[in-house]
Amino acid sequence: MNELNDVSLNCPTFDEFIASYNAAIDVLSPETARRLCEIHKDYFSRYGLEGAYERMKNRTIAQIFSEHQPGDVKPVAAGEREGVRWSLYDGDQTEQEKE
């Protein structure tokens, strides 16, 4: 099996996205799954859950990897507490803040 071309995130609706994403992670090799997680985290931090869905839905893993353009998004703060790592990112500006 060529996991990059054979595995895809088939999720015609937003509600099916997480289930499809989790199913894909389960069948991918650890390295490929890690890379997909990094892309998902990048999209989520830059565009939110719906933005990540729009950029990943109905695409093979190969398409997701080839379309991803890493951003230079740096956390505002990061740390670890009781074994849980966290990062805080600046949100999008509202229309009022942009003016």
One Martini backbone bead per residue (centre of mass of N, CA, C, O) as a GRO file, in nm:
protein
   99
    1MET     BB    1   0.095   0.037   0.024
    2ASN     BB    2   0.037   0.378  -0.062
    3GLU     BB    3  -0.035   0.600   0.175
    4LEU     BB    4  -0.032   0.876   0.021
    5ASN     BB    5  -0.257   0.769  -0.207
    6ASP     BB    6  -0.466   0.573  -0.033
    7VAL     BB    7  -0.503   0.796   0.178
    8SER     BB    8  -0.797   0.971   0.296
    9LEU     BB    9  -1.011   1.261   0.356
   10ASN     BB   10  -1.338   1.157   0.376
   11CYS     BB   11  -1.537   1.464   0.415
   12PRO     BB   12  -1.832   1.611   0.328
   13THR     BB   13  -1.842   1.699   0.630
   14PHE     BB   14  -1.755   1.855   0.914
   15ASP     BB   15  -1.856   1.626   1.116
   16GLU     BB   16  -1.644   1.404   0.971
   17PHE     BB   17  -1.348   1.496   1.007
   18ILE     BB   18  -1.233   1.368   1.271
   19ALA     BB   19  -1.293   1.073   1.198
   20SER     BB   20  -1.119   1.070   0.941
   21TYR     BB   21  -0.855   1.159   1.068
   22ASN     BB   22  -0.830   0.927   1.278
   23ALA     BB   23  -0.836   0.695   1.072
   24ALA     BB   24  -0.578   0.779   0.925
   25ILE     BB   25  -0.379   0.769   1.162
   26ASP     BB   26  -0.417   0.457   1.221
   27VAL     BB   27  -0.282   0.366   0.918
   28LEU     BB   28  -0.030   0.512   0.957
   29SER     BB   29   0.269   0.580   0.988
   30PRO     BB   30   0.433   0.741   1.228
   31GLU     BB   31   0.567   0.959   1.044
   32THR     BB   32   0.316   1.038   0.878
   33ALA     BB   33   0.135   1.107   1.118
   34ARG     BB   34   0.313   1.332   1.230
   35ARG     BB   35   0.299   1.514   0.981
   36LEU     BB   36  -0.008   1.546   0.977
   37CYS     BB   37  -0.028   1.673   1.259
   38GLU     BB   38   0.142   1.925   1.193
   39ILE     BB   39  -0.046   2.033   0.975
   40HIS     BB   40  -0.301   2.049   1.144
   41LYS     BB   41  -0.182   2.243   1.355
   42ASP     BB   42  -0.117   2.469   1.158
   43TYR     BB   43  -0.400   2.514   1.047
   44PHE     BB   44  -0.543   2.557   1.318
   45SER     BB   45  -0.371   2.806   1.415
   46ARG     BB   46  -0.442   2.983   1.148
   47TYR     BB   47  -0.778   2.881   1.074
   48GLY     BB   48  -0.896   2.667   1.225
   49LEU     BB   49  -1.108   2.407   1.197
   50GLU     BB   50  -1.247   2.493   0.930
   51GLY     BB   51  -0.983   2.553   0.776
   52ALA     BB   52  -0.866   2.272   0.794
   53TYR     BB   53  -1.094   2.131   0.650
   54GLU     BB   54  -1.072   2.286   0.374
   55ARG     BB   55  -0.756   2.184   0.333
   56MET     BB   56  -0.827   1.845   0.377
   57LYS     BB   57  -1.062   1.769   0.224
   58ASN     BB   58  -1.074   1.527  -0.011
   59ARG     BB   59  -0.770   1.420   0.042
   60THR     BB   60  -0.477   1.311   0.010
   61ILE     BB   61  -0.184   1.291   0.164
   62ALA     BB   62  -0.022   1.392  -0.077
   63GLN     BB   63  -0.184   1.653  -0.118
   64ILE     BB   64  -0.143   1.776   0.158
   65PHE     BB   65   0.167   1.786   0.145
   66SER     BB   66   0.190   1.958  -0.126
   67GLU     BB   67   0.001   2.211  -0.023
   68HIS     BB   68   0.175   2.277   0.207
   69GLN     BB   69   0.245   2.597   0.373
   70PRO     BB   70   0.448   2.700   0.583
   71GLY     BB   71   0.438   2.887   0.863
   72ASP     BB   72   0.529   3.171   1.083
   73VAL     BB   73   0.410   3.054   1.370
   74LYS     BB   74   0.415   3.200   1.682
   75PRO     BB   75   0.397   3.179   1.998
   76VAL     BB   76   0.316   3.370   2.272
   77ALA     BB   77   0.296   3.099   2.443
   78ALA     BB   78   0.466   2.845   2.649
   79GLY     BB   79   0.430   2.507   2.802
   80GLU     BB   80   0.422   2.317   3.117
   81ARG     BB   81   0.165   2.109   3.286
   82GLU     BB   82   0.142   1.818   3.420
   83GLY     BB   83   0.250   1.698   3.126
   84VAL     BB   84   0.132   1.947   2.958
   85ARG     BB   85   0.143   2.081   2.653
   86TRP     BB   86   0.151   2.435   2.547
   87SER     BB   87  -0.006   2.679   2.316
   88LEU     BB   88  -0.020   3.032   2.231
   89TYR     BB   89  -0.216   3.210   1.997
   90ASP     BB   90  -0.281   3.447   1.792
   91GLY     BB   91  -0.548   3.592   1.673
   92ASP     BB   92  -0.761   3.713   1.478
   93GLN     BB   93  -0.868   3.988   1.348
   94THR     BB   94  -1.097   4.203   1.362
   95GLU     BB   95  -1.251   4.436   1.183
   96GLN     BB   96  -1.208   4.661   1.397
   97GLU     BB   97  -0.894   4.617   1.434
   98LYS     BB   98  -0.817   4.679   1.127
   99GLU     BB   99  -0.908   5.000   1.134
   0.00000   0.00000   0.00000
